[in-house]
Amino acid sequence: MVTRKAGCVCGFPVLLGLLDARLQAIRSEGSVREVRLSTSQHAAGFYQRFGFVTKLIVPGGFAPGIDRCDMVLALI
């Protein structure tokens, strides 16, 4: 599903494309060994599709009921 808001096209396929493009740019640098990020438990599955692995979960790390998931993607 795509949602249009004030000239912006938003949706899951767009997010997939943006993350994929960014990871390709990072890989092309050649010197980056890993990518780290923090996200909520609600978005962790999205990043797992790209190979990110959850290393640490901090319950309530962002807010009550919203855990912080620290994730890593090894590039080498």
Predicted model as a PDB file, atoms N, CA, C, CB and O in Angstrom, pLDDT in the B-factor column:
MODEL        1                                                                  
ATOM      1  N   MET A   1       0.828  -1.167   0.000  1.00 45.00           N  
ATOM      2  CA  MET A   1       0.000   0.000   0.000  1.00 45.00           C  
ATOM      3  C   MET A   1       0.883   1.245   0.000  1.00 45.00           C  
ATOM      4  CB  MET A   1      -0.947  -0.010   1.200  1.00 45.00           C  
ATOM      5  O   MET A   1       1.897   1.295   0.696  1.00 45.00           O  
ATOM      6  N   VAL A   2       0.497   2.230  -0.772  1.00 46.00           N  
ATOM      7  CA  VAL A   2       1.226   3.491  -0.845  1.00 46.00           C  
ATOM      8  C   VAL A   2       0.308   4.610  -0.379  1.00 46.00           C  
ATOM      9  CB  VAL A   2       1.747   3.762  -2.287  1.00 46.00           C  
ATOM     10  O   VAL A   2      -0.848   4.695  -0.794  1.00 46.00           O  
ATOM     11  N   THR A   3       0.823   5.446   0.466  1.00 51.00           N  
ATOM     12  CA  THR A   3       0.063   6.572   0.981  1.00 51.00           C  
ATOM     13  C   THR A   3       0.715   7.863   0.506  1.00 51.00           C  
ATOM     14  CB  THR A   3      -0.023   6.529   2.530  1.00 51.00           C  
ATOM     15  O   THR A   3       1.932   8.020   0.605  1.00 51.00           O  
ATOM     16  N   ARG A   4      -0.083   8.777  -0.005  1.00 54.00           N  
ATOM     17  CA  ARG A   4       0.447  10.069  -0.457  1.00 54.00           C  
ATOM     18  C   ARG A   4       0.056  11.143   0.549  1.00 54.00           C  
ATOM     19  CB  ARG A   4      -0.081  10.429  -1.883  1.00 54.00           C  
ATOM     20  O   ARG A   4      -1.121  11.330   0.856  1.00 54.00           O  
ATOM     21  N   LYS A   5       1.066  11.843   1.054  1.00 55.00           N  
ATOM     22  CA  LYS A   5       0.836  12.935   2.004  1.00 55.00           C  
ATOM     23  C   LYS A   5       1.676  14.123   1.571  1.00 55.00           C  
ATOM     24  CB  LYS A   5       1.184  12.505   3.471  1.00 55.00           C  
ATOM     25  O   LYS A   5       2.903  14.035   1.520  1.00 55.00           O  
ATOM     26  N   ALA A   6       1.039  15.206   1.266  1.00 55.00           N  
ATOM     27  CA  ALA A   6       1.717  16.461   0.927  1.00 55.00           C  
ATOM     28  C   ALA A   6       2.862  16.250  -0.056  1.00 55.00           C  
ATOM     29  CB  ALA A   6       2.245  17.125   2.187  1.00 55.00           C  
ATOM     30  O   ALA A   6       3.967  16.745   0.164  1.00 55.00           O  
ATOM     31  N   GLY A   7       2.608  15.523  -1.132  1.00 52.00           N  
ATOM     32  CA  GLY A   7       3.619  15.321  -2.161  1.00 52.00           C  
ATOM     33  C   GLY A   7       4.624  14.229  -1.855  1.00 52.00           C  
ATOM     34  O   GLY A   7       5.557  14.022  -2.632  1.00 52.00           O  
ATOM     35  N   CYS A   8       4.462  13.527  -0.749  1.00 56.00           N  
ATOM     36  CA  CYS A   8       5.387  12.464  -0.355  1.00 56.00           C  
ATOM     37  C   CYS A   8       4.749  11.112  -0.625  1.00 56.00           C  
ATOM     38  CB  CYS A   8       5.778  12.592   1.139  1.00 56.00           C  
ATOM     39  O   CYS A   8       3.584  10.893  -0.293  1.00 56.00           O  
ATOM     40  N   VAL A   9       5.500  10.216  -1.219  1.00 54.00           N  
ATOM     41  CA  VAL A   9       5.020   8.859  -1.429  1.00 54.00           C  
ATOM     42  C   VAL A   9       5.652   7.985  -0.355  1.00 54.00           C  
ATOM     43  CB  VAL A   9       5.363   8.338  -2.872  1.00 54.00           C  
ATOM     44  O   VAL A   9       6.874   7.852  -0.289  1.00 54.00           O  
ATOM     45  N   CYS A  10       4.812   7.393   0.482  1.00 63.00           N  
ATOM     46  CA  CYS A  10       5.301   6.569   1.585  1.00 63.00           C  
ATOM     47  C   CYS A  10       4.705   5.176   1.468  1.00 63.00           C  
ATOM     48  CB  CYS A  10       4.949   7.203   2.958  1.00 63.00           C  
ATOM     49  O   CYS A  10       3.574   5.026   1.006  1.00 63.00           O  
ATOM     50  N   GLY A  11       5.427   4.184   1.867  1.00 74.00           N  
ATOM     51  CA  GLY A  11       4.936   2.824   1.845  1.00 74.00           C  
ATOM     52  C   GLY A  11       6.079   1.849   1.998  1.00 74.00           C  
ATOM     53  O   GLY A  11       7.247   2.217   1.869  1.00 74.00           O  
ATOM     54  N   PHE A  12       5.742   0.615   2.270  1.00 73.00           N  
ATOM     55  CA  PHE A  12       6.744  -0.416   2.526  1.00 73.00           C  
ATOM     56  C   PHE A  12       7.713  -0.594   1.359  1.00 73.00           C  
ATOM     57  CB  PHE A  12       6.062  -1.731   2.824  1.00 73.00           C  
ATOM     58  O   PHE A  12       8.919  -0.667   1.595  1.00 73.00           O  
ATOM     59  N   PRO A  13       7.238  -0.669   0.093  1.00 79.00           N  
ATOM     60  CA  PRO A  13       8.197  -0.813  -1.018  1.00 79.00           C  
ATOM     61  C   PRO A  13       9.184   0.347  -1.105  1.00 79.00           C  
ATOM     62  CB  PRO A  13       7.451  -0.933  -2.333  1.00 79.00           C  
ATOM     63  O   PRO A  13      10.344   0.154  -1.467  1.00 79.00           O  
ATOM     64  N   VAL A  14       8.729   1.538  -0.777  1.00 82.00           N  
ATOM     65  CA  VAL A  14       9.618   2.700  -0.790  1.00 82.00           C  
ATOM     66  C   VAL A  14      10.685   2.554   0.291  1.00 82.00           C  
ATOM     67  CB  VAL A  14       8.816   4.007  -0.585  1.00 82.00           C  
ATOM     68  O   VAL A  14      11.859   2.833   0.046  1.00 82.00           O  
ATOM     69  N   LEU A  15      10.287   2.122   1.473  1.00 81.00           N  
ATOM     70  CA  LEU A  15      11.241   1.925   2.568  1.00 81.00           C  
ATOM     71  C   LEU A  15      12.267   0.858   2.224  1.00 81.00           C  
ATOM     72  CB  LEU A  15      10.507   1.544   3.852  1.00 81.00           C  
ATOM     73  O   LEU A  15      13.451   1.017   2.519  1.00 81.00           O  
ATOM     74  N   LEU A  16      11.825  -0.224   1.603  1.00 83.00           N  
ATOM     75  CA  LEU A  16      12.753  -1.276   1.181  1.00 83.00           C  
ATOM     76  C   LEU A  16      13.782  -0.724   0.215  1.00 83.00           C  
ATOM     77  CB  LEU A  16      11.996  -2.443   0.535  1.00 83.00           C  
ATOM     78  O   LEU A  16      14.976  -0.992   0.347  1.00 83.00           O  
ATOM     79  N   GLY A  17      13.319   0.044  -0.754  1.00 87.00           N  
ATOM     80  CA  GLY A  17      14.219   0.619  -1.747  1.00 87.00           C  
ATOM     81  C   GLY A  17      15.202   1.599  -1.144  1.00 87.00           C  
ATOM     82  O   GLY A  17      16.377   1.600  -1.512  1.00 87.00           O  
ATOM     83  N   LEU A  18      14.744   2.433  -0.222  1.00 90.00           N  
ATOM     84  CA  LEU A  18      15.625   3.400   0.414  1.00 90.00           C  
ATOM     85  C   LEU A  18      16.714   2.725   1.241  1.00 90.00           C  
ATOM     86  CB  LEU A  18      14.821   4.336   1.288  1.00 90.00           C  
ATOM     87  O   LEU A  18      17.882   3.106   1.163  1.00 90.00           O  
ATOM     88  N   LEU A  19      16.334   1.728   2.028  1.00 90.00           N  
ATOM     89  CA  LEU A  19      17.330   1.033   2.843  1.00 90.00           C  
ATOM     90  C   LEU A  19      18.302   0.273   1.963  1.00 90.00           C  
ATOM     91  CB  LEU A  19      16.653   0.077   3.830  1.00 90.00           C  
ATOM     92  O   LEU A  19      19.507   0.290   2.214  1.00 90.00           O  
ATOM     93  N   ASP A  20      17.801  -0.389   0.944  1.00 90.00           N  
ATOM     94  CA  ASP A  20      18.674  -1.136   0.039  1.00 90.00           C  
ATOM     95  C   ASP A  20      19.673  -0.204  -0.636  1.00 90.00           C  
ATOM     96  CB  ASP A  20      17.844  -1.879  -1.019  1.00 90.00           C  
ATOM     97  O   ASP A  20      20.857  -0.529  -0.723  1.00 90.00           O  
ATOM     98  N   ALA A  21      19.217   0.940  -1.109  1.00 92.00           N  
ATOM     99  CA  ALA A  21      20.111   1.906  -1.753  1.00 92.00           C  
ATOM    100  C   ALA A  21      21.171   2.407  -0.779  1.00 92.00           C  
ATOM    101  CB  ALA A  21      19.309   3.088  -2.309  1.00 92.00           C  
ATOM    102  O   ALA A  21      22.340   2.543  -1.141  1.00 92.00           O  
ATOM    103  N   ARG A  22      20.762   2.680   0.448  1.00 92.00           N  
ATOM    104  CA  ARG A  22      21.722   3.179   1.443  1.00 92.00           C  
ATOM    105  C   ARG A  22      22.764   2.129   1.784  1.00 92.00           C  
ATOM    106  CB  ARG A  22      20.997   3.616   2.714  1.00 92.00           C  
ATOM    107  O   ARG A  22      23.948   2.443   1.906  1.00 92.00           O  
ATOM    108  N   LEU A  23      22.329   0.878   1.939  1.00 92.00           N  
ATOM    109  CA  LEU A  23      23.286  -0.190   2.246  1.00 92.00           C  
ATOM    110  C   LEU A  23      24.251  -0.417   1.085  1.00 92.00           C  
ATOM    111  CB  LEU A  23      22.543  -1.494   2.574  1.00 92.00           C  
ATOM    112  O   LEU A  23      25.428  -0.699   1.309  1.00 92.00           O  
ATOM    113  N   GLN A  24      23.773  -0.299  -0.139  1.00 92.00           N  
ATOM    114  CA  GLN A  24      24.669  -0.425  -1.300  1.00 92.00           C  
ATOM    115  C   GLN A  24      25.710   0.688  -1.299  1.00 92.00           C  
ATOM    116  CB  GLN A  24      23.862  -0.393  -2.618  1.00 92.00           C  
ATOM    117  O   GLN A  24      26.880   0.447  -1.597  1.00 92.00           O  
ATOM    118  N   ALA A  25      25.288   1.906  -0.963  1.00 93.00           N  
ATOM    119  CA  ALA A  25      26.229   3.026  -0.897  1.00 93.00           C  
ATOM    120  C   ALA A  25      27.273   2.800   0.198  1.00 93.00           C  
ATOM    121  CB  ALA A  25      25.475   4.345  -0.645  1.00 93.00           C  
ATOM    122  O   ALA A  25      28.454   3.092   0.004  1.00 93.00           O  
ATOM    123  N   ILE A  26      26.842   2.285   1.335  1.00 92.00           N  
ATOM    124  CA  ILE A  26      27.775   2.002   2.433  1.00 92.00           C  
ATOM    125  C   ILE A  26      28.760   0.920   2.015  1.00 92.00           C  
ATOM    126  CB  ILE A  26      27.011   1.570   3.710  1.00 92.00           C  
ATOM    127  O   ILE A  26      29.956   1.034   2.280  1.00 92.00           O  
ATOM    128  N   ARG A  27      28.267  -0.128   1.366  1.00 92.00           N  
ATOM    129  CA  ARG A  27      29.146  -1.212   0.912  1.00 92.00           C  
ATOM    130  C   ARG A  27      30.173  -0.705  -0.096  1.00 92.00           C  
ATOM    131  CB  ARG A  27      28.320  -2.348   0.291  1.00 92.00           C  
ATOM    132  O   ARG A  27      31.318  -1.155  -0.097  1.00 92.00           O  
ATOM    133  N   SER A  28      29.769   0.223  -0.945  1.00 93.00           N  
ATOM    134  CA  SER A  28      30.675   0.729  -1.984  1.00 93.00           C  
ATOM    135  C   SER A  28      31.836   1.525  -1.393  1.00 93.00           C  
ATOM    136  CB  SER A  28      29.906   1.601  -2.971  1.00 93.00           C  
ATOM    137  O   SER A  28      32.855   1.708  -2.059  1.00 93.00           O  
ATOM    138  N   GLU A  29      31.704   1.996  -0.166  1.00 90.00           N  
ATOM    139  CA  GLU A  29      32.795   2.706   0.506  1.00 90.00           C  
ATOM    140  C   GLU A  29      34.019   1.801   0.642  1.00 90.00           C  
ATOM    141  CB  GLU A  29      32.343   3.205   1.895  1.00 90.00           C  
ATOM    142  O   GLU A  29      35.157   2.259   0.535  1.00 90.00           O  
ATOM    143  N   GLY A  30      33.774   0.526   0.876  1.00 88.00           N  
ATOM    144  CA  GLY A  30      34.864  -0.435   0.961  1.00 88.00           C  
ATOM    145  C   GLY A  30      35.540  -0.549   2.317  1.00 88.00           C  
ATOM    146  O   GLY A  30      36.179  -1.563   2.596  1.00 88.00           O  
ATOM    147  N   SER A  31      35.418   0.459   3.162  1.00 93.00           N  
ATOM    148  CA  SER A  31      36.114   0.422   4.444  1.00 93.00           C  
ATOM    149  C   SER A  31      35.181   0.170   5.623  1.00 93.00           C  
ATOM    150  CB  SER A  31      36.851   1.713   4.657  1.00 93.00           C  
ATOM    151  O   SER A  31      35.647  -0.013   6.748  1.00 93.00           O  
ATOM    152  N   VAL A  32      33.893   0.157   5.388  1.00 93.00           N  
ATOM    153  CA  VAL A  32      32.927  -0.047   6.471  1.00 93.00           C  
ATOM    154  C   VAL A  32      32.762  -1.547   6.707  1.00 93.00           C  
ATOM    155  CB  VAL A  32      31.548   0.619   6.132  1.00 93.00           C  
ATOM    156  O   VAL A  32      32.452  -2.300   5.784  1.00 93.00           O  
ATOM    157  N   ARG A  33      32.969  -1.967   7.938  1.00 94.00           N  
ATOM    158  CA  ARG A  33      32.901  -3.388   8.266  1.00 94.00           C  
ATOM    159  C   ARG A  33      31.552  -3.829   8.803  1.00 94.00           C  
ATOM    160  CB  ARG A  33      33.953  -3.721   9.261  1.00 94.00           C  
ATOM    161  O   ARG A  33      31.163  -4.986   8.644  1.00 94.00           O  
ATOM    162  N   GLU A  34      30.829  -2.896   9.448  1.00 95.00           N  
ATOM    163  CA  GLU A  34      29.523  -3.231   9.976  1.00 95.00           C  
ATOM    164  C   GLU A  34      28.661  -1.983  10.098  1.00 95.00           C  
ATOM    165  CB  GLU A  34      29.655  -3.923  11.330  1.00 95.00           C  
ATOM    166  O   GLU A  34      29.164  -0.864  10.205  1.00 95.00           O  
ATOM    167  N   VAL A  35      27.358  -2.202  10.078  1.00 95.00           N  
ATOM    168  CA  VAL A  35      26.388  -1.131  10.248  1.00 95.00           C  
ATOM    169  C   VAL A  35      25.636  -1.422  11.538  1.00 95.00           C  
ATOM    170  CB  VAL A  35      25.410  -1.021   9.014  1.00 95.00           C  
ATOM    171  O   VAL A  35      25.156  -2.536  11.747  1.00 95.00           O  
ATOM    172  N   ARG A  36      25.536  -0.425  12.395  1.00 97.00           N  
ATOM    173  CA  ARG A  36      24.815  -0.569  13.667  1.00 97.00           C  
ATOM    174  C   ARG A  36      23.635   0.379  13.674  1.00 97.00           C  
ATOM    175  CB  ARG A  36      25.747  -0.292  14.884  1.00 97.00           C  
ATOM    176  O   ARG A  36      23.702   1.481  13.128  1.00 97.00           O  
ATOM    177  N   LEU A  37      22.553  -0.058  14.296  1.00 96.00           N  
ATOM    178  CA  LEU A  37      21.393   0.813  14.449  1.00 96.00           C  
ATOM    179  C   LEU A  37      20.615   0.422  15.686  1.00 96.00           C  
ATOM    180  CB  LEU A  37      20.491   0.751  13.207  1.00 96.00           C  
ATOM    181  O   LEU A  37      20.747  -0.686  16.208  1.00 96.00           O  
ATOM    182  N   SER A  38      19.808   1.352  16.139  1.00 98.00           N  
ATOM    183  CA  SER A  38      18.880   1.103  17.240  1.00 98.00           C  
ATOM    184  C   SER A  38      17.481   1.377  16.719  1.00 98.00           C  
ATOM    185  CB  SER A  38      19.210   1.994  18.498  1.00 98.00           C  
ATOM    186  O   SER A  38      17.238   2.398  16.074  1.00 98.00           O  
ATOM    187  N   THR A  39      16.570   0.471  16.997  1.00 97.00           N  
ATOM    188  CA  THR A  39      15.191   0.606  16.554  1.00 97.00           C  
ATOM    189  C   THR A  39      14.281   0.000  17.613  1.00 97.00           C  
ATOM    190  CB  THR A  39      14.974  -0.076  15.171  1.00 97.00           C  
ATOM    191  O   THR A  39      14.758  -0.525  18.619  1.00 97.00           O  
ATOM    192  N   SER A  40      12.982   0.071  17.390  1.00 97.00           N  
ATOM    193  CA  SER A  40      12.049  -0.535  18.341  1.00 97.00           C  
ATOM    194  C   SER A  40      11.767  -1.979  17.945  1.00 97.00           C  
ATOM    195  CB  SER A  40      10.731   0.273  18.409  1.00 97.00           C  
ATOM    196  O   SER A  40      12.122  -2.425  16.854  1.00 97.00           O  
ATOM    197  N   GLN A  41      11.128  -2.688  18.849  1.00 97.00           N  
ATOM    198  CA  GLN A  41      10.753  -4.074  18.567  1.00 97.00           C  
ATOM    199  C   GLN A  41       9.753  -4.143  17.412  1.00 97.00           C  
ATOM    200  CB  GLN A  41      10.159  -4.735  19.824  1.00 97.00           C  
ATOM    201  O   GLN A  41       9.612  -5.186  16.773  1.00 97.00           O  
ATOM    202  N   HIS A  42       9.073  -3.053  17.148  1.00 96.00           N  
ATOM    203  CA  HIS A  42       8.072  -3.029  16.082  1.00 96.00           C  
ATOM    204  C   HIS A  42       8.705  -2.988  14.696  1.00 96.00           C  
ATOM    205  CB  HIS A  42       7.156  -1.836  16.258  1.00 96.00           C  
ATOM    206  O   HIS A  42       8.091  -3.436  13.728  1.00 96.00           O  
ATOM    207  N   ALA A  43       9.929  -2.456  14.584  1.00 94.00           N  
ATOM    208  CA  ALA A  43      10.595  -2.334  13.290  1.00 94.00           C  
ATOM    209  C   ALA A  43      11.748  -3.321  13.114  1.00 94.00           C  
ATOM    210  CB  ALA A  43      11.107  -0.930  13.116  1.00 94.00           C  
ATOM    211  O   ALA A  43      12.317  -3.411  12.026  1.00 94.00           O  
ATOM    212  N   ALA A  44      12.098  -4.055  14.156  1.00 96.00           N  
ATOM    213  CA  ALA A  44      13.249  -4.957  14.090  1.00 96.00           C  
ATOM    214  C   ALA A  44      13.114  -5.982  12.970  1.00 96.00           C  
ATOM    215  CB  ALA A  44      13.428  -5.671  15.416  1.00 96.00           C  
ATOM    216  O   ALA A  44      14.103  -6.289  12.305  1.00 96.00           O  
ATOM    217  N   GLY A  45      11.927  -6.514  12.747  1.00 93.00           N  
ATOM    218  CA  GLY A  45      11.720  -7.502  11.693  1.00 93.00           C  
ATOM    219  C   GLY A  45      12.028  -6.955  10.312  1.00 93.00           C  
ATOM    220  O   GLY A  45      12.520  -7.688   9.453  1.00 93.00           O  
ATOM    221  N   PHE A  46      11.749  -5.684  10.085  1.00 90.00           N  
ATOM    222  CA  PHE A  46      12.067  -5.041   8.808  1.00 90.00           C  
ATOM    223  C   PHE A  46      13.562  -5.125   8.539  1.00 90.00           C  
ATOM    224  CB  PHE A  46      11.604  -3.568   8.805  1.00 90.00           C  
ATOM    225  O   PHE A  46      13.979  -5.484   7.437  1.00 90.00           O  
ATOM    226  N   TYR A  47      14.370  -4.796   9.543  1.00 93.00           N  
ATOM    227  CA  TYR A  47      15.818  -4.798   9.366  1.00 93.00           C  
ATOM    228  C   TYR A  47      16.377  -6.218   9.295  1.00 93.00           C  
ATOM    229  CB  TYR A  47      16.484  -4.035  10.501  1.00 93.00           C  
ATOM    230  O   TYR A  47      17.394  -6.444   8.638  1.00 93.00           O  
ATOM    231  N   GLN A  48      15.734  -7.170   9.955  1.00 94.00           N  
ATOM    232  CA  GLN A  48      16.184  -8.561   9.875  1.00 94.00           C  
ATOM    233  C   GLN A  48      16.123  -9.073   8.441  1.00 94.00           C  
ATOM    234  CB  GLN A  48      15.336  -9.452  10.788  1.00 94.00           C  
ATOM    235  O   GLN A  48      16.928  -9.925   8.062  1.00 94.00           O  
ATOM    236  N   ARG A  49      15.206  -8.584   7.653  1.00 90.00           N  
ATOM    237  CA  ARG A  49      15.107  -8.996   6.240  1.00 90.00           C  
ATOM    238  C   ARG A  49      16.360  -8.650   5.454  1.00 90.00           C  
ATOM    239  CB  ARG A  49      13.899  -8.340   5.581  1.00 90.00           C  
ATOM    240  O   ARG A  49      16.641  -9.258   4.422  1.00 90.00           O  
ATOM    241  N   PHE A  50      17.104  -7.682   5.940  1.00 91.00           N  
ATOM    242  CA  PHE A  50      18.341  -7.269   5.276  1.00 91.00           C  
ATOM    243  C   PHE A  50      19.568  -7.901   5.909  1.00 91.00           C  
ATOM    244  CB  PHE A  50      18.472  -5.761   5.308  1.00 91.00           C  
ATOM    245  O   PHE A  50      20.693  -7.609   5.503  1.00 91.00           O  
ATOM    246  N   GLY A  51      19.369  -8.756   6.888  1.00 94.00           N  
ATOM    247  CA  GLY A  51      20.482  -9.448   7.519  1.00 94.00           C  
ATOM    248  C   GLY A  51      20.932  -8.877   8.849  1.00 94.00           C  
ATOM    249  O   GLY A  51      21.885  -9.386   9.439  1.00 94.00           O  
ATOM    250  N   PHE A  52      20.277  -7.834   9.341  1.00 96.00           N  
ATOM    251  CA  PHE A  52      20.631  -7.292  10.651  1.00 96.00           C  
ATOM    252  C   PHE A  52      20.299  -8.315  11.727  1.00 96.00           C  
ATOM    253  CB  PHE A  52      19.891  -5.955  10.918  1.00 96.00           C  
ATOM    254  O   PHE A  52      19.301  -9.032  11.638  1.00 96.00           O  
ATOM    255  N   VAL A  53      21.142  -8.370  12.735  1.00 98.00           N  
ATOM    256  CA  VAL A  53      20.977  -9.294  13.857  1.00 98.00           C  
ATOM    257  C   VAL A  53      20.838  -8.472  15.134  1.00 98.00           C  
ATOM    258  CB  VAL A  53      22.183 -10.295  13.957  1.00 98.00           C  
ATOM    259  O   VAL A  53      21.612  -7.544  15.368  1.00 98.00           O  
ATOM    260  N   THR A  54      19.858  -8.812  15.953  1.00 98.00           N  
ATOM    261  CA  THR A  54      19.661  -8.119  17.227  1.00 98.00           C  
ATOM    262  C   THR A  54      20.730  -8.568  18.210  1.00 98.00           C  
ATOM    263  CB  THR A  54      18.242  -8.388  17.800  1.00 98.00           C  
ATOM    264  O   THR A  54      20.888  -9.761  18.468  1.00 98.00           O  
ATOM    265  N   LYS A  55      21.462  -7.606  18.755  1.00 98.00           N  
ATOM    266  CA  LYS A  55      22.522  -7.893  19.715  1.00 98.00           C  
ATOM    267  C   LYS A  55      22.096  -7.607  21.145  1.00 98.00           C  
ATOM    268  CB  LYS A  55      23.753  -7.088  19.382  1.00 98.00           C  
ATOM    269  O   LYS A  55      22.588  -8.240  22.079  1.00 98.00           O  
ATOM    270  N   LEU A  56      21.172  -6.645  21.324  1.00 98.00           N  
ATOM    271  CA  LEU A  56      20.763  -6.264  22.667  1.00 98.00           C  
ATOM    272  C   LEU A  56      19.353  -5.697  22.614  1.00 98.00           C  
ATOM    273  CB  LEU A  56      21.748  -5.238  23.281  1.00 98.00           C  
ATOM    274  O   LEU A  56      19.013  -4.928  21.714  1.00 98.00           O  
ATOM    275  N   ILE A  57      18.542  -6.083  23.583  1.00 98.00           N  
ATOM    276  CA  ILE A  57      17.200  -5.518  23.727  1.00 98.00           C  
ATOM    277  C   ILE A  57      17.130  -4.857  25.099  1.00 98.00           C  
ATOM    278  CB  ILE A  57      16.080  -6.622  23.561  1.00 98.00           C  
ATOM    279  O   ILE A  57      17.397  -5.493  26.119  1.00 98.00           O  
ATOM    280  N   VAL A  58      16.770  -3.584  25.115  1.00 98.00           N  
ATOM    281  CA  VAL A  58      16.625  -2.843  26.360  1.00 98.00           C  
ATOM    282  C   VAL A  58      15.134  -2.585  26.557  1.00 98.00           C  
ATOM    283  CB  VAL A  58      17.449  -1.496  26.338  1.00 98.00           C  
ATOM    284  O   VAL A  58      14.563  -1.714  25.902  1.00 98.00           O  
ATOM    285  N   PRO A  59      14.502  -3.341  27.459  1.00 98.00           N  
ATOM    286  CA  PRO A  59      13.073  -3.134  27.695  1.00 98.00           C  
ATOM    287  C   PRO A  59      12.772  -1.692  28.106  1.00 98.00           C  
ATOM    288  CB  PRO A  59      12.572  -4.098  28.771  1.00 98.00           C  
ATOM    289  O   PRO A  59      13.405  -1.150  29.012  1.00 98.00           O  
ATOM    290  N   GLY A  60      11.812  -1.088  27.438  1.00 98.00           N  
ATOM    291  CA  GLY A  60      11.455   0.297  27.733  1.00 98.00           C  
ATOM    292  C   GLY A  60      12.544   1.285  27.375  1.00 98.00           C  
ATOM    293  O   GLY A  60      12.545   2.408  27.880  1.00 98.00           O  
ATOM    294  N   GLY A  61      13.473   0.893  26.514  1.00 97.00           N  
ATOM    295  CA  GLY A  61      14.629   1.724  26.182  1.00 97.00           C  
ATOM    296  C   GLY A  61      14.303   3.020  25.469  1.00 97.00           C  
ATOM    297  O   GLY A  61      15.075   3.975  25.554  1.00 97.00           O  
ATOM    298  N   PHE A  62      13.196   3.079  24.779  1.00 97.00           N  
ATOM    299  CA  PHE A  62      12.769   4.313  24.120  1.00 97.00           C  
ATOM    300  C   PHE A  62      11.640   4.995  24.887  1.00 97.00           C  
ATOM    301  CB  PHE A  62      12.324   4.021  22.688  1.00 97.00           C  
ATOM    302  O   PHE A  62      11.589   6.221  24.984  1.00 97.00           O  
ATOM    303  N   ALA A  63      10.747   4.190  25.424  1.00 98.00           N  
ATOM    304  CA  ALA A  63       9.604   4.694  26.191  1.00 98.00           C  
ATOM    305  C   ALA A  63       8.940   3.485  26.841  1.00 98.00           C  
ATOM    306  CB  ALA A  63       8.582   5.498  25.276  1.00 98.00           C  
ATOM    307  O   ALA A  63       9.235   2.351  26.465  1.00 98.00           O  
ATOM    308  N   PRO A  64       8.061   3.699  27.797  1.00 98.00           N  
ATOM    309  CA  PRO A  64       7.361   2.558  28.384  1.00 98.00           C  
ATOM    310  C   PRO A  64       6.647   1.741  27.291  1.00 98.00           C  
ATOM    311  CB  PRO A  64       6.343   3.042  29.451  1.00 98.00           C  
ATOM    312  O   PRO A  64       5.838   2.273  26.531  1.00 98.00           O  
ATOM    313  N   GLY A  65       6.957   0.469  27.233  1.00 97.00           N  
ATOM    314  CA  GLY A  65       6.347  -0.416  26.251  1.00 97.00           C  
ATOM    315  C   GLY A  65       7.018  -0.409  24.892  1.00 97.00           C  
ATOM    316  O   GLY A  65       6.633  -1.173  24.007  1.00 97.00           O  
ATOM    317  N   ILE A  66       8.021   0.446  24.715  1.00 98.00           N  
ATOM    318  CA  ILE A  66       8.748   0.490  23.440  1.00 98.00           C  
ATOM    319  C   ILE A  66      10.215   0.171  23.725  1.00 98.00           C  
ATOM    320  CB  ILE A  66       8.597   1.899  22.735  1.00 98.00           C  
ATOM    321  O   ILE A  66      10.975   1.011  24.207  1.00 98.00           O  
ATOM    322  N   ASP A  67      10.582  -1.065  23.412  1.00 98.00           N  
ATOM    323  CA  ASP A  67      11.936  -1.543  23.680  1.00 98.00           C  
ATOM    324  C   ASP A  67      12.914  -0.997  22.651  1.00 98.00           C  
ATOM    325  CB  ASP A  67      11.975  -3.074  23.686  1.00 98.00           C  
ATOM    326  O   ASP A  67      12.553  -0.739  21.503  1.00 98.00           O  
ATOM    327  N   ARG A  68      14.164  -0.824  23.085  1.00 98.00           N  
ATOM    328  CA  ARG A  68      15.230  -0.470  22.158  1.00 98.00           C  
ATOM    329  C   ARG A  68      15.930  -1.750  21.740  1.00 98.00           C  
ATOM    330  CB  ARG A  68      16.234   0.542  22.797  1.00 98.00           C  
ATOM    331  O   ARG A  68      16.390  -2.514  22.589  1.00 98.00           O  
ATOM    332  N   CYS A  69      16.014  -1.989  20.447  1.00 98.00           N  
ATOM    333  CA  CYS A  69      16.704  -3.145  19.905  1.00 98.00           C  
ATOM    334  C   CYS A  69      17.959  -2.645  19.181  1.00 98.00           C  
ATOM    335  CB  CYS A  69      15.772  -3.968  18.942  1.00 98.00           C  
ATOM    336  O   CYS A  69      17.859  -1.932  18.182  1.00 98.00           O  
ATOM    337  N   ASP A  70      19.119  -3.015  19.680  1.00 98.00           N  
ATOM    338  CA  ASP A  70      20.376  -2.658  19.036  1.00 98.00           C  
ATOM    339  C   ASP A  70      20.721  -3.773  18.058  1.00 98.00           C  
ATOM    340  CB  ASP A  70      21.525  -2.440  20.088  1.00 98.00           C  
ATOM    341  O   ASP A  70      20.791  -4.944  18.431  1.00 98.00           O  
ATOM    342  N   MET A  71      20.936  -3.392  16.799  1.00 98.00           N  
ATOM    343  CA  MET A  71      21.122  -4.376  15.737  1.00 98.00           C  
ATOM    344  C   MET A  71      22.417  -4.101  14.989  1.00 98.00           C  
ATOM    345  CB  MET A  71      19.927  -4.364  14.766  1.00 98.00           C  
ATOM    346  O   MET A  71      22.899  -2.968  14.952  1.00 98.00           O  
ATOM    347  N   VAL A  72      22.979  -5.160  14.387  1.00 98.00           N  
ATOM    348  CA  VAL A  72      24.227  -5.052  13.637  1.00 98.00           C  
ATOM    349  C   VAL A  72      24.109  -5.843  12.343  1.00 98.00           C  
ATOM    350  CB  VAL A  72      25.427  -5.556  14.479  1.00 98.00           C  
ATOM    351  O   VAL A  72      23.532  -6.930  12.307  1.00 98.00           O  
ATOM    352  N   LEU A  73      24.667  -5.273  11.285  1.00 95.00           N  
ATOM    353  CA  LEU A  73      24.783  -5.963   9.999  1.00 95.00           C  
ATOM    354  C   LEU A  73      26.268  -6.038   9.661  1.00 95.00           C  
ATOM    355  CB  LEU A  73      23.966  -5.223   8.859  1.00 95.00           C  
ATOM    356  O   LEU A  73      26.908  -5.006   9.459  1.00 95.00           O  
ATOM    357  N   ALA A  74      26.822  -7.249   9.596  1.00 95.00           N  
ATOM    358  CA  ALA A  74      28.222  -7.429   9.226  1.00 95.00           C  
ATOM    359  C   ALA A  74      28.350  -7.329   7.703  1.00 95.00           C  
ATOM    360  CB  ALA A  74      28.767  -8.800   9.743  1.00 95.00           C  
ATOM    361  O   ALA A  74      27.618  -7.994   6.970  1.00 95.00           O  
ATOM    362  N   LEU A  75      29.273  -6.504   7.238  1.00 91.00           N  
ATOM    363  CA  LEU A  75      29.473  -6.331   5.796  1.00 91.00           C  
ATOM    364  C   LEU A  75      30.655  -7.112   5.281  1.00 91.00           C  
ATOM    365  CB  LEU A  75      29.656  -4.878   5.465  1.00 91.00           C  
ATOM    366  O   LEU A  75      30.772  -7.330   4.076  1.00 91.00           O  
ATOM    367  N   ILE A  76      31.548  -7.544   6.180  1.00 79.00           N  
ATOM    368  CA  ILE A  76      32.737  -8.294   5.765  1.00 79.00           C  
ATOM    369  C   ILE A  76      32.674  -9.693   6.328  1.00 79.00           C  
ATOM    370  CB  ILE A  76      34.030  -7.587   6.221  1.00 79.00           C  
ATOM    371  O   ILE A  76      33.581 -10.493   6.097  1.00 79.00           O  
TER     372      ILE A  76                                                      
ENDMDL                                                                          
END                                                                             
